[in-house]
Amino acid sequence: MPIPRRTAVLASGAASLALAQSDRPKGAIIGAGGRGRYLTGEFKEIGVEMAAVCDVYEPNLAAGLKAASTGAKPYDNYKRLLEDKSIEVVVVATPDHWHARMAIDAMEAGKDVYVEKPMAHTAAEGFQMMDAVARTRRILQVGTQRRSFDLFLEAKKVLDSGDAGTVRLVNSWWVNNIRSLRKAELTGKLDWKQWLGTAPQRDPSAERFFNWYWYWDYSGGLLVGQAAHVVDAINWFMGGAYPTAVTCTGTRSILGAEVPETACLSVEYPEYLAVFVLGYQAMRYSGALDQMKQFHGDKARFDVGRESYSLYKEDPKAIEIKPSPDVRRPGSFNSAARQHIRNFLDCVRTRQQPNAPVEAGQQGNVVMCLAMESLRTGRRMKWNQAARAMAPA
């Protein structure tokens, strides 16, 4: 049941005061798979007591408890976890189709939330999350960690300086290789019905459970998983906006699932065009070279990689243009998630807006939802922000 607004506001103030006075706030993880356990470790490292772990699959729950703080409580139903009033912050690292419902329920229960990207699985869910943040006055940080990464903060200042001029086109890509779906058997109890949630009812399937990323019911594959990061960074650098239309094309899935590993996404904004290419049947690159965003200004091209940024100023006579500035820090991206978590916890204490707020998360989420619909229908999809609705062009 939703908490009345006045009660929620009072609870928010009380929780904020308690957290501000606490040297070691209490946190919980919902979804103790690989990413969930990684975030558990990062939150612990910063000083959060990870006091509760929830997962519907017994082996994940057991592994999550090992990663959490000593004495952490186990839960196989997230709603029971949310009843624990001592929990101050909740991390949601489940399959995408559960993000919105769990984040909203956590905020209604008086918790601040760190939710993995993409923020939601439908556009409607994203707006419900925005409404919940406004109603409960909780802090919600979306896990698009580039917004807190010091190298990206520096890079944004370069683009903001105007040295690249006016940007009308942004090209971007993420290339790597995934050679097969995960082949594994269910080795413990799984609450399949709870895991499905609002997704269509199906018989239990180890393939779907372990490879949910590649099925439309639960996600949009690495097309969404990686574009959520790249498109968010582009939108942030360019000032933030909802798209006007999205077109997405892709090949058949080599892996034999539903979502392709090779796809091209074209995002139309009021003032510029952004293109993202996913190539996960390509050669493998080092982490410093696997992705790029190229801002094509009328004075210069500005390249922003995972761990680098370079400004190439216009020189039509040059065969080779040397960039300036040219910043490269291989290995530095490992700090991005921790910086993002620190920003979240700072905002939990101060009640200031986090670096990846719900509004920014929804702008990217709308792009992802339009992309999935375009890819599945073969249509260019337009977005009507006033009506909060998509329609084929």
C-alpha positions in Angstrom: 0.0 0.0 0.0 1.4 3.5 -0.9 2.6 5.5 2.0 0.7 8.8 2.5 2.7 11.8 1.2 3.0 13.5 4.6 4.1 10.2 6.2 6.6 9.7 3.5 8.1 13.1 3.8 8.4 12.8 7.6 9.9 9.4 7.2 12.3 10.7 4.6 13.5 13.4 7.0 13.9 11.0 9.8 15.8 8.5 7.7 18.1 11.2 6.3 18.9 12.4 9.9 19.7 8.9 11.0 21.9 8.2 8.0 23.7 11.5 8.5 24.5 10.5 12.1 25.5 6.9 11.1 29.1 6.1 10.5 28.1 2.9 8.8 24.7 2.9 7.1 22.8 -0.3 6.5 22.2 -1.5 3.0 20.6 -4.4 1.2 21.0 -6.1 -2.2 18.1 -7.4 -4.2 19.4 -9.7 -6.9 22.6 -11.4 -5.9 23.9 -12.5 -9.3 27.3 -11.5 -10.6 26.6 -7.8 -10.8 24.7 -7.8 -7.5 27.7 -9.4 -5.7 30.1 -6.9 -7.3 28.0 -4.0 -6.1 27.7 -5.6 -2.7 31.5 -5.6 -2.5 31.8 -2.0 -3.7 29.2 -0.7 -1.2 31.0 -2.6 1.6 34.4 -1.2 0.6 33.0 2.3 1.0 31.6 1.6 4.4 28.1 0.4 4.0 27.0 -2.5 6.2 25.3 -4.8 3.7 22.9 -6.3 6.2 20.5 -8.1 3.9 20.5 -10.2 0.7 17.5 -11.2 -1.4 17.4 -13.7 -4.3 14.9 -16.2 -5.5 17.6 -18.7 -6.5 19.2 -20.5 -3.6 22.8 -20.6 -5.0 22.8 -16.9 -5.7 21.4 -16.2 -2.2 24.2 -18.2 -0.6 26.9 -16.5 -2.7 25.3 -13.1 -1.9 25.5 -13.8 1.8 29.2 -14.7 1.5 29.8 -11.3 -0.3 27.7 -9.3 2.2 28.6 -8.2 5.7 28.9 -10.7 8.6 25.5 -11.6 9.9 23.5 -10.4 6.9 20.0 -11.7 6.8 18.8 -13.8 3.9 15.5 -13.2 2.1 13.8 -15.1 -0.8 11.1 -12.4 -1.1 12.1 -8.8 -1.5 8.9 -7.5 0.1 9.9 -9.1 3.4 13.3 -7.4 3.1 11.7 -4.0 2.7 9.8 -4.5 6.0 13.1 -4.2 7.8 13.1 -0.6 9.1 16.9 -0.7 9.8 17.7 -0.9 6.1 18.4 2.6 4.8 19.6 2.0 1.2 18.6 -0.7 -1.3 20.5 -1.8 -4.4 18.4 -3.4 -7.2 20.5 -5.6 -9.5 17.9 -8.0 -10.9 16.8 -8.7 -14.5 15.5 -5.5 -16.1 11.9 -6.3 -16.0 11.9 -6.1 -12.2 13.8 -2.8 -11.8 10.9 -0.5 -11.7 8.6 -2.4 -9.4 11.3 -3.1 -6.8 12.6 0.4 -6.9 9.2 1.9 -6.4 8.3 -0.5 -3.6 11.6 0.3 -1.9 11.0 4.0 -2.1 7.4 3.5 -0.8 9.0 1.7 2.2 11.2 4.7 3.0 14.4 3.4 1.4 16.8 5.3 -0.9 17.6 3.3 -4.1 20.6 2.5 -6.3 19.1 0.8 -9.4 21.1 -0.8 -12.2 20.6 0.3 -15.7 18.5 0.3 -17.8 16.2 2.0 -15.3 13.1 0.2 -16.4 11.9 -2.2 -19.1 9.0 0.0 -20.4 8.5 3.7 -20.8 5.4 3.6 -18.6 7.4 2.0 -15.8 10.0 4.8 -16.0 7.3 7.5 -15.6 5.9 5.6 -12.6 9.4 5.7 -11.1 9.6 9.5 -11.7 6.3 9.9 -9.9 7.4 7.7 -7.0 10.6 9.8 -6.5 8.5 13.0 -6.5 5.9 11.5 -4.1 8.2 9.9 -1.6 11.2 12.3 -1.9 13.6 9.5 -1.9 17.0 9.5 -3.5 17.3 7.3 -6.6 20.5 6.8 -8.5 20.6 5.0 -11.8 23.7 2.9 -12.3 25.1 4.8 -15.3 28.4 5.3 -13.5 30.1 7.4 -16.2 28.2 10.4 -14.8 30.4 10.2 -11.7 33.7 9.1 -13.3 36.3 11.8 -13.0 37.6 11.3 -16.6 34.1 11.8 -18.0 33.5 14.8 -15.8 36.7 16.3 -17.3 35.7 15.4 -20.8 32.3 17.1 -20.4 34.0 20.3 -19.5 36.0 20.1 -22.8 32.8 19.8 -24.8 31.1 22.4 -22.8 34.0 24.9 -23.6 32.7 25.2 -27.1 36.0 24.2 -28.7 34.3 21.6 -30.8 31.7 24.0 -32.0 28.1 23.0 -32.7 27.5 19.3 -32.7 24.9 17.9 -35.0 26.1 14.3 -35.3 27.4 11.8 -32.7 28.7 8.4 -33.8 29.3 5.7 -31.2 30.0 2.0 -30.9 30.7 -0.9 -28.6 32.4 -3.9 -30.0 33.4 -7.2 -28.5 32.5 -10.9 -28.9 30.1 -13.2 -27.1 30.6 -16.8 -28.5 27.8 -18.7 -26.8 24.9 -18.6 -24.4 25.7 -19.7 -20.8 25.2 -23.5 -20.5 24.3 -24.3 -16.9 21.8 -26.4 -14.9 19.7 -25.2 -12.0 21.4 -26.6 -8.9 19.2 -25.3 -6.2 15.7 -24.1 -5.4 14.3 -21.4 -7.7 11.1 -19.6 -7.2 10.3 -19.4 -10.9 6.9 -17.8 -10.5 8.4 -14.9 -8.5 11.3 -14.6 -10.9 8.9 -14.2 -13.8 6.9 -11.5 -12.1 4.9 -9.6 -14.7 6.6 -11.4 -17.6 4.6 -13.9 -19.7 4.1 -17.2 -17.9 6.4 -20.0 -19.2 7.6 -23.3 -18.0 10.8 -23.2 -15.9 13.9 -22.8 -18.2 17.5 -22.9 -17.2 18.5 -21.3 -20.5 16.1 -18.4 -20.0 17.1 -18.0 -16.3 20.9 -17.9 -17.0 20.6 -15.9 -20.3 17.7 -13.6 -19.5 19.6 -10.7 -21.1 18.9 -12.2 -24.5 15.1 -12.6 -24.3 12.6 -9.8 -24.9 10.4 -10.7 -21.9 13.2 -9.6 -19.5 15.6 -7.3 -21.3 16.8 -6.0 -24.6 20.1 -7.8 -24.7 23.5 -6.0 -24.9 21.9 -3.6 -27.4 20.1 -2.2 -24.3 22.7 -3.1 -21.8 25.5 -1.3 -23.5 23.5 1.4 -25.2 22.1 2.4 -21.9 25.6 3.5 -20.9 26.6 5.1 -24.2 23.4 6.8 -25.1 23.1 8.2 -21.5 26.6 9.6 -21.8 25.8 11.2 -25.1 22.6 12.7 -23.8 24.4 14.0 -20.7 27.2 15.6 -22.7 24.7 17.2 -25.1 22.5 18.7 -22.4 19.7 16.1 -21.9 16.6 15.6 -23.9 13.9 13.1 -24.9 14.3 11.7 -28.4 11.9 12.6 -31.2 12.3 9.3 -33.0 14.4 6.1 -33.0 15.2 3.5 -35.7 16.9 0.2 -34.9 18.0 -2.6 -37.2 19.8 -5.8 -36.4 20.9 -9.2 -37.7 19.5 -12.5 -36.6 20.9 -13.8 -33.3 24.0 -16.0 -33.9 23.6 -17.3 -30.3 20.1 -18.7 -31.1 18.2 -16.5 -28.6 15.9 -13.7 -29.4 17.9 -10.4 -29.2 20.6 -9.9 -31.9 24.2 -9.3 -30.9 24.8 -7.0 -33.9 22.6 -4.0 -34.3 22.5 -0.3 -35.3 20.5 2.3 -33.4 19.7 5.8 -34.8 18.4 8.3 -32.3 16.8 11.5 -33.5 16.9 14.5 -31.1 15.5 18.0 -31.7 19.0 19.4 -32.5 21.2 16.4 -33.4 21.4 12.8 -34.5 23.1 10.1 -32.4 24.1 6.7 -33.9 25.1 3.7 -31.8 26.4 0.4 -33.2 26.6 -2.8 -31.2 29.0 -5.4 -32.6 29.2 -8.4 -30.2 30.3 -10.8 -33.0 33.4 -8.9 -33.7 37.1 -9.2 -32.6 37.8 -8.5 -28.9 39.6 -5.3 -27.9 41.1 -4.2 -24.7 38.9 -2.4 -22.3 40.5 0.9 -23.3 39.5 0.4 -27.0 36.2 -1.4 -27.0 33.9 1.6 -27.2 33.8 5.2 -28.5 31.7 8.3 -28.7 32.6 10.8 -31.5 31.1 14.3 -31.2 31.4 15.8 -34.7 31.4 19.6 -34.1 31.8 22.2 -36.9 35.1 23.2 -35.4 36.5 19.9 -34.1 35.8 16.2 -33.5 35.8 15.2 -29.8 36.4 11.5 -29.1 35.5 10.0 -25.7 36.4 6.4 -25.1 36.0 4.3 -22.0 39.3 5.6 -20.5 40.3 8.5 -22.8 39.3 11.7 -24.5 40.8 13.6 -27.5 40.0 16.8 -29.3 40.8 16.9 -33.1 40.7 20.5 -34.3 39.7 21.2 -37.9 42.6 21.3 -40.3 41.4 20.4 -43.9 45.0 20.4 -45.2 46.3 17.9 -42.7 46.8 14.2 -43.6 46.9 13.3 -39.9 45.5 15.5 -37.2 47.2 15.4 -33.8 44.7 15.8 -30.9 45.0 18.3 -28.1 44.1 17.7 -25.4 44.8 14.0 -25.7 44.1 12.2 -22.4 44.5 8.4 -22.0 44.3 6.6 -18.7 44.1 2.8 -19.3 42.7 0.9 -16.3 41.1 4.0 -14.7 37.5 2.9 -15.4 37.7 0.4 -12.5 37.1 3.4 -10.2 33.9 4.6 -11.9 31.4 2.5 -10.0 32.9 3.3 -6.7 32.8 7.1 -7.5 29.2 6.7 -8.5 28.3 4.9 -5.3 30.0 7.6 -3.3 27.9 10.2 -5.0 24.8 8.3 -4.2 25.7 8.0 -0.5 26.6 11.7 -0.4 23.2 12.5 -1.7 21.5 10.2 0.7 23.1 12.2 3.5 22.6 15.7 2.0 19.3 15.0 0.1 20.8 16.6 -3.0 20.1 15.4 -6.6 22.5 12.5 -7.5 24.6 12.6 -10.7 22.2 10.1 -12.5 18.8 11.1 -11.3 15.5 9.5 -12.3 14.8 12.1 -15.0 18.0 11.4 -16.8 17.4 7.7 -16.4 14.0 8.0 -18.0 15.4 9.9 -21.0 17.7 7.0 -21.8 15.0 4.5 -20.9 12.6 5.9 -23.5 15.4 5.6 -26.2 15.9 1.9 -25.2 12.2 1.2 -25.3 11.8 2.8 -28.7 14.8 0.9 -29.9 13.4 -2.5 -28.8 10.0 -1.7 -30.4 11.7 -0.6 -33.7 13.9 -3.6 -33.9 11.0 -6.0 -33.2 8.5 -4.3 -35.6 10.9 -3.1 -38.3 9.4 0.4 -38.0 10.8 3.9 -37.2 9.3 4.8 -33.8 8.3 8.4 -33.0 8.1 9.7 -29.4 5.4 12.2 -28.2 6.6 13.5 -24.9 3.4 15.5 -24.2 1.4 12.3 -24.5 4.2 10.1 -23.1 3.6 7.7 -25.9 5.3 6.1 -28.9 3.9 5.5 -32.3 5.2 4.1 -35.6 6.2 6.7 -38.1 
